[in-house]
Amino acid sequence: MTLLEFNKTFKTEKSCRLHFKKVRDKEGVICKKCKCTYHYWLQYKEQYQCKACGFRTTLRSGTVMEDSKLPFKTWYMIMMLMSATKKGFSASEIQRQVGHKRYETIWNIVHKLRIVMGKREDLYKLHDIIEFDEGHFEVETSKRVKGNLKRGKGSQRQKQVAVMAESTPLEDVKRNKKSSHVRFFKMKVLETAKSEDINETVKESIAEKSIVLSDKATTYVDISKYVETHLTEKSGKETTVSTLKWVHIAIANAKRNFLGIYHKIKGKYLQNYLNEFVYKLNRRYFKSNLFDRLIVASV
Ligand SMILES: [Zn+2]
């Protein structure tokens, strides 16, 4: 969706609300009390009423907008801005664009949407042949470290991130060229760099019948228990440019993206930033639909 189309379609608060209802109707409303999925719409109240138990659900309840008093239009503008470009915007830039007084409010919404993006990604596991490696991301810790005299300034440290990519080797017989085709990615912050953490991440992210390619890190010893085959290769130049090509490209791009947009990233929010990056990366071929998809994910 272009800015021009957005302005035409979502001119008023009412048009945004009606659109949100339409998307929710289509995705389905689940009663919080009895889990029933059949509802009446009470026009005059602007609420759903459960056909089984009579429990009422507001238009926002159960969606990402629950507990928010901000107009639908502001939410829509934020979702539009977040899906408008491949690179994305910082919360302060979004705050400036939508003209809202409080930075914290906008920051909260942007992060809620990043969490939504992550949840959407967690619905799917990676399949077939998967490149697996770790990236080290610079983050700022909020803890004060001994010897750091500047008040409020956290210390820099690194967080390990498991990066995975579905990568299919291709051989162009006519041109006699070997390459690989990449589909979906995942990036997960590792709380520790221990093998238990790696195992848990592999179990959650990769389908059992997959083949995993990685280097020979000692923490990867158990990966083969969770997938069909685990192939390792000694880390070297060849690994970086060929076997684990796509994960390395993704890591480099994510780092460049974060450096360019965000002043600094706190360790505990790194996963949210990765969510947005991966969400867009995995939808790189559906550019114009990104906005519609984000609304569907948010209901
Ligand atoms: Zn009910």
Boltz pocket constraint, residues with backbone or C-beta under 6 A from the ligand:
constraints:
  - pocket:
      binder: B
      contacts: [[A, 31], [A, 32], [A, 33], [A, 34], [A, 35], [A, 36], [A, 50], [A, 51], [A, 52], [A, 53], [A, 54], [A, 55]]
      max_distance: 6.0
